[in-house]
Amino acid sequence: MKIIFLDIDGVLNNSTFFKSEECKACGTSIKRYFDPKCVQLLNNITLETGAKIVVSSSWRITRSLVQLQDLFKLIGITGKVYGKTQDLSLYETDSKNLRGLEIKDWITTNKKRIKTPIQYIILDDEDDFLAEQKQCFYKTNPEIGLDASVSNKIINLLKQF
């Protein structure tokens, strides 16, 4: 199974979008937090590769999986939101690698249930991951979010799995 561990802030939104008229036109709608260009690039990745989304963003902490699925549907994300990582911040003292530990925990917890090898990438604007995850990590620039260059690299890698 192909998985995208997805952050939201700095990936699906960005400081350039927040300053744009397009964002301002969204008013108080939740859509103001999602750059349509970044959303479309994510849709391209999931459509071309069949990868499923596991939300690793802090947005997962206050939302259930169903709420995240509904939110993603509302903003136009077409890929399947398959799960979310557990918040381990109360249990882990290694805060500099917290996201990496949360991703490792999700893989360990779910690999028996999935029954096929888990091939994954991490899409984030921060690099708080474990050393063994670095080759799967794709960093976005929080000024622009997910861009075509990063998207194409991810598609090329996931097509190899």
C-alpha positions in Angstrom: 0.0 0.0 0.0 1.2 3.5 -0.9 0.8 6.0 1.8 1.4 9.8 2.0 2.0 11.1 5.5 0.6 14.5 5.0 1.2 17.7 6.9 -1.2 20.6 6.1 0.4 23.9 7.2 3.2 24.8 4.8 2.1 22.0 2.4 -1.5 22.7 1.5 -1.4 26.3 2.6 1.4 28.9 2.5 2.3 32.4 3.3 2.0 33.6 -0.3 -1.6 32.2 -0.6 -2.6 33.8 2.8 -1.7 37.3 1.3 -3.6 36.7 -1.9 -7.0 38.1 -3.0 -8.1 34.5 -3.7 -7.6 33.7 0.0 -9.3 36.9 1.1 -12.3 36.1 -1.1 -12.8 32.9 1.0 -13.8 35.1 4.0 -14.2 33.1 7.1 -14.7 29.8 5.2 -12.3 26.9 6.2 -11.3 27.0 2.5 -9.1 30.1 3.4 -6.6 27.6 4.9 -6.1 25.6 1.6 -4.4 26.9 -1.5 -6.3 25.4 -4.4 -3.1 25.0 -6.4 -1.5 22.9 -3.7 -4.8 20.8 -3.3 -4.7 20.1 -7.1 -1.1 19.0 -6.9 -2.0 16.6 -4.1 -4.9 15.3 -6.1 -2.6 14.7 -9.0 -0.3 12.6 -6.8 -3.1 10.4 -5.4 -4.8 10.0 -8.8 -1.6 9.1 -10.6 -0.2 6.8 -7.9 -3.2 5.4 -6.0 -1.6 6.5 -2.8 -3.7 6.9 0.3 -3.4 9.8 2.8 -2.6 9.5 6.5 -2.8 12.9 8.2 0.3 13.6 10.3 -0.5 17.3 10.6 -1.4 18.9 14.0 -4.9 19.4 12.4 -5.5 15.7 13.3 -5.3 16.4 17.1 -8.6 18.1 17.4 -10.4 16.3 14.6 -11.6 12.7 14.2 -10.8 10.7 11.1 -14.4 11.2 9.9 -14.1 15.0 10.4 -10.8 15.0 8.5 -12.4 13.0 5.7 -15.3 15.4 5.5 -13.0 18.5 5.6 -10.8 17.1 2.8 -13.9 16.4 0.7 -15.2 19.9 1.3 -12.0 21.5 0.1 -11.8 19.2 -2.9 -9.2 16.7 -2.0 -10.1 13.6 -4.0 -7.6 11.1 -2.5 -8.7 8.6 0.2 -8.0 9.8 3.7 -7.1 6.4 5.2 -6.0 7.4 8.7 -4.2 9.8 11.0 -1.2 9.4 13.2 -1.6 9.3 16.9 -0.5 12.3 19.0 2.4 11.0 21.1 3.4 14.4 22.5 2.2 13.4 26.0 4.3 10.2 26.0 7.5 11.0 24.1 10.4 13.0 25.4 12.1 13.1 22.0 10.3 16.2 20.7 12.8 16.9 17.9 11.8 13.7 16.2 8.1 13.6 17.3 6.5 13.4 13.9 8.9 10.7 12.9 8.0 8.7 16.0 4.3 9.2 15.3 4.7 7.9 11.8 6.8 4.9 12.9 4.1 4.1 15.5 1.3 4.3 12.8 3.3 1.9 10.5 4.0 -0.5 13.3 0.4 -0.5 14.5 -1.1 -0.9 11.0 1.3 -3.2 9.1 -0.4 -6.4 10.3 -3.9 -5.1 9.5 -2.9 -3.9 6.0 -1.2 -7.2 5.0 0.7 -5.7 2.1 4.1 -3.8 2.3 3.7 -0.2 3.3 5.5 2.1 0.9 5.4 5.7 2.0 6.5 9.2 1.6 6.3 12.1 4.1 5.2 15.5 2.9 5.9 18.2 5.3 7.6 21.7 5.7 9.4 20.6 8.8 12.0 17.9 9.2 11.3 16.4 12.6 11.7 12.8 11.4 13.9 9.8 12.2 17.1 9.2 10.3 15.7 6.1 8.5 12.8 8.2 7.2 14.9 10.9 5.5 14.9 9.1 2.2 11.1 9.1 2.2 10.8 12.8 3.2 9.8 15.6 0.8 10.2 19.0 2.2 8.0 21.9 1.0 8.8 25.6 1.3 6.2 27.2 3.6 6.3 30.3 1.5 4.8 28.4 -1.5 3.6 25.0 -0.2 3.5 22.0 -2.4 4.8 22.8 -5.8 5.0 21.0 -9.1 8.7 20.1 -8.7 8.1 18.3 -5.4 4.8 16.8 -6.7 6.6 15.3 -9.7 9.3 13.8 -7.6 6.8 12.2 -5.4 4.8 10.8 -8.3 8.0 9.4 -9.9 9.0 7.7 -6.7 5.5 6.3 -5.8 5.1 4.9 -9.4 8.3 2.8 -8.7 6.6 1.0 -5.8 
